[in-house]
Each structure stands twice: as C-alpha cells, then as structure tokens.
Amino acid sequence: MKERILTYLSGLSSREKNILLFFGCAVALFFATALFFIFDGMVEIRKEEIREKRELMEKIDQYKGAFRRARDKEASMLLAIQTNETNLNSHLNNVREAFGVEISTIKELKPEKKGEFQKEMIEVGIRAIDMSTLMTMLYGLENKARFVFIDALSIKKRFDGKNYEVTLVLATLKEAAEK
C-alpha cells in the first residue's frame, strides 16, 4: 500500500504535488481549528456549569445561615413563651393608669389551647374614649416581649360624636398545662 502511494505521488507533476500539499495543509488546519473551537466551547460550558454550581452553593450557605437564625429565634421564642408569667389584669391596670383610661368592664375569657400553647384572654370594655388616647393605649397594651397582643377589637362611635365605645380582647401566649 505504501509502495502504491509512493508510485502515485511520483507520477504527479510538481504543480499537482503543491496543490495536494496545500490541500493537505488546509485539511489539517481545518481539523486543528475545529478541534480548538470544540474544546474551547466545551471548556466554556464547563466553566459556566462550575460558576452556576458555585452560585448555588453560596445561596445554600446563605439559606443555611438564615435557617439557623430562624431556628435560634424560634427556640428563644419558645423558651420565652414557656417562661411567660404575664398577668393580663395587672398589665391592663398598669397601661390604664399610665393613660388615665376609665375601664367599664373586664371579663376573663376561657383560655384556648393551641397545640402546645395556651392563649389566655380577657375582654375589656371602655365606654367613652377619644381616638388619640385609644390609639396610644392600644400601642401601650401590645407588648412583644411579654407576648401580649390585641386579639379582637370593636370600635363604635358614641352618640356625642367625639368619643368611642371600645370592646377589645387582650390575649397572651403561655405554655399549655399538661392534662
């Protein structure tokens, strides 16, 4: 086979040999360039995949941190609820004295059990209060640290047009007693 190729090449003129050499070089150059672009494209694809994976790993690390902070916050909140000894009547009395509000009725409601927590509630009635005093009193009643919040609120305008009748349910969360 080698002898046949050599015989064939020796039978070609110098011009034909130059054309054949040029064509062979062009084909080799084409394949080299094609291989370069193929491998370059593959490398770029891999780089992009690695970049995306790195970004995802960074996001996962951020989410892990956020999850840990939320878990720690939940644990501290559960501990605070378990040790909550807030007396709604005394809290209401302190706020009432601070704002000089006349309370007409106080009614203790039956506690509601919500899973491992218990929601203690009192219903408070106020006959006549102006809106600005009511708003400041409501802000004073809610206390995040002691888990005291307004569970329900009803406001009706009185016949004099200046004051309001208010009925509100003040609640707090505590650990439910095992029964």
Beta strands, then each sheet from edge to edge (+ up, - down):
strand 1: 105-114
strand 2: 117-129
strand 3: 148-157
strand 4: 164-175
sheet 1: 1+ 2- 4+ 3-
end
